[in-house]
Amino acid sequence: MQPDARGAAAASWRRVAVILWASLIVAVCVRGAIQQNTHSLYPTFAAAGAHWLDGTSLYYWAGTEPGLEPYRYSPLVAALLVPFDLLPSAAGSVAWRLLNAGVLLVGMAAWLRSPLPWQLSAVQRALMYLIVLPLALGSLNNGQANPLVVGLLLLTVAAAGAERWNLAAVAMALATALKVYPFALGLLLAAAYPRRFALRLALALVAVAALPFALQAPAYVSGQYAEWFRVLSEDERKFWPLHMAYRDLWLLFRVTHLPISPRIYQVIQVLSGGACAVVCVALRWRKFQAASVLTAVFTLGTCWMTLCGPATESSTFVLIAPALSLGLLAAKFEDWRAPLRWLPAMAAVLLSIGILAGLTRSTANIHSLGIQPLAALLLFTAYFAVYVRALRANSTRMLEAVPGPAQAA
């Protein structure tokens, strides 16, 4: 393809990505403003800001606050939600969705500007935005915080790639304050770069945990922390009905009737997370380029969070959307042997079925089949195998920045 033709193609795909993302954001904001209490978690977030201001309990029991879902986030998040409560309800609903979409898109842009092990053309980068969009739709529409979380994780690895370790630690600490389990990615990054990141991450976490004490009465804040830990410890859904259970590896074990006990499952969670850490550390020790190490941290970390994390719902799978978009492209022009090269595509098909299921009345029943965690398992397997193969070959060739087909033409 000639340079002029490639430039025109890139401009066309960028235009498509901008139009579709803008249309999505406008649509979810309009719906959020009109139907503020329908299929939306925003009222729960706004109420958390109000409870924080009033010094009342953030962690009410289910059913005691009519029309609200239980609040499961940290006291710091409640403090940061105060400005949304002070806005008119419609304006706050729109602002919350704009914040989530904005952080996700800024994180994507920062990540794609940072060095990646596979050199992508402008067309391929635009395609990655388009691949992420369907998986982000549900969370943005419902006003959930998942796009905000994945945006912060993208900013973390992008900042690390730019040697801005303080910013990386702050972004990681904020993501942890939102959902806790993103700390798994922070541990992977700290394992790969202990001198540069571990202490900074620890200090950022301490600062994030201490900040609420400067914003409210210390006795109230300490009580809310105790309540938060109680809520987290009681959020156990292993034996709930399948249509209400978390969409994780445990669901796959239940669906396939594998005789795995909860204790063995915990061992699997720990060992799989440890295996991710070993791969990331090995890539660093073998002197793979930083882009390869950071991409392994992000892809393995986000796949582990959805597959083996403690609280994976259908909307949580936006966490693997960037890893999926990268894997779909890398598998096509990089040396991914069969059947590995087909795994990202199979994962995309399963996640697409999950999205389309949302258009039916049998959404929960279809999701209870385990198609979403199966997609995460396939993507995790693909990335893990690619990294292990590169390590066994004792060569960085597989993970070097190589031109994609649009650039090689």
NORRA-V835944 format. One record per pair of residues at least 24 apart in sequence whose C-alpha atoms are under 7 Angstrom apart, sorted by sequence separation. I is the first residue (numbers start at 1). J is the second residue. If there is no record, write none. Layout:
BEGIN
i=I j=J
i=I j=J
END
This chain:
BEGIN
i=44 j=68
i=276 j=300
i=299 j=323
i=351 j=375
i=43 j=68
i=44 j=69
i=350 j=375
i=52 j=78
i=149 j=175
i=44 j=71
i=52 j=79
i=173 j=201
i=347 j=375
i=49 j=78
i=347 j=376
i=48 j=78
i=49 j=79
i=165 j=196
i=169 j=200
i=173 j=204
i=273 j=304
i=347 j=378
i=49 j=81
i=50 j=82
i=165 j=197
i=169 j=201
i=173 j=205
i=347 j=379
i=48 j=81
i=49 j=82
i=166 j=200
i=170 j=204
i=344 j=378
i=46 j=81
i=50 j=85
i=169 j=204
i=173 j=208
i=343 j=378
i=344 j=379
i=45 j=81
i=49 j=85
i=343 j=379
i=46 j=84
i=47 j=85
i=46 j=85
i=269 j=308
i=343 j=382
i=340 j=382
i=97 j=140
i=104 j=147
i=108 j=151
i=111 j=154
i=104 j=148
i=107 j=151
i=111 j=155
i=114 j=158
i=100 j=145
i=103 j=148
i=107 j=152
i=110 j=155
i=97 j=143
i=101 j=147
i=104 j=150
i=105 j=151
i=108 j=154
i=115 j=161
i=100 j=147
i=104 j=151
i=107 j=154
i=111 j=158
i=114 j=161
i=100 j=148
i=103 j=151
i=107 j=155
i=110 j=158
i=114 j=162
i=42 j=93
i=36 j=90
i=33 j=90
i=36 j=93
i=33 j=91
i=248 j=306
i=249 j=307
i=248 j=307
i=249 j=308
i=33 j=93
i=248 j=308
i=32 j=93
i=33 j=94
i=32 j=94
i=335 j=398
i=248 j=312
i=29 j=94
i=246 j=311
i=247 j=312
i=246 j=312
i=247 j=313
i=307 j=373
i=246 j=313
i=247 j=314
i=29 j=97
i=307 j=376
i=306 j=376
i=307 j=377
i=333 j=404
i=333 j=405
i=303 j=376
i=303 j=380
i=300 j=380
i=191 j=277
i=192 j=280
i=188 j=277
i=192 j=281
i=191 j=281
i=188 j=280
i=192 j=284
i=77 j=177
i=41 j=142
i=42 j=143
i=77 j=178
i=40 j=142
i=41 j=143
i=39 j=142
i=40 j=143
i=41 j=144
i=74 j=177
i=74 j=178
i=73 j=178
i=73 j=179
i=292 j=399
i=189 j=297
i=288 j=396
i=17 j=126
i=188 j=297
i=13 j=123
i=10 j=122
i=14 j=126
i=17 j=129
i=28 j=140
i=185 j=297
i=10 j=123
i=13 j=126
i=17 j=130
i=28 j=141
i=185 j=298
i=9 j=123
i=255 j=369
i=185 j=301
i=184 j=301
i=252 j=370
i=251 j=370
i=243 j=364
i=243 j=365
i=247 j=370
i=181 j=305
i=249 j=373
i=243 j=368
i=247 j=372
i=248 j=373
i=242 j=368
i=247 j=373
i=181 j=309
i=161 j=290
i=161 j=291
i=79 j=212
i=76 j=212
i=75 j=212
i=157 j=294
i=157 j=298
i=75 j=224
i=75 j=225
i=74 j=228
i=72 j=231
i=55 j=220
i=58 j=224
i=57 j=224
i=59 j=227
i=59 j=228
i=150 j=319
i=146 j=316
i=147 j=318
i=146 j=318
i=117 j=291
i=116 j=291
i=117 j=292
i=115 j=291
i=116 j=292
i=139 j=315
i=138 j=315
i=116 j=295
i=135 j=317
i=136 j=318
i=135 j=318
i=135 j=321
i=132 j=321
i=132 j=322
i=132 j=325
i=131 j=325
i=128 j=325
i=128 j=326
i=118 j=330
i=118 j=399
i=117 j=399
i=118 j=400
i=119 j=401
i=117 j=400
i=118 j=401
i=119 j=402
i=120 j=403
i=121 j=404
i=117 j=401
i=118 j=402
i=119 j=403
i=120 j=404
i=116 j=401
i=119 j=404
i=121 j=406
i=121 j=407
i=1 j=409
END
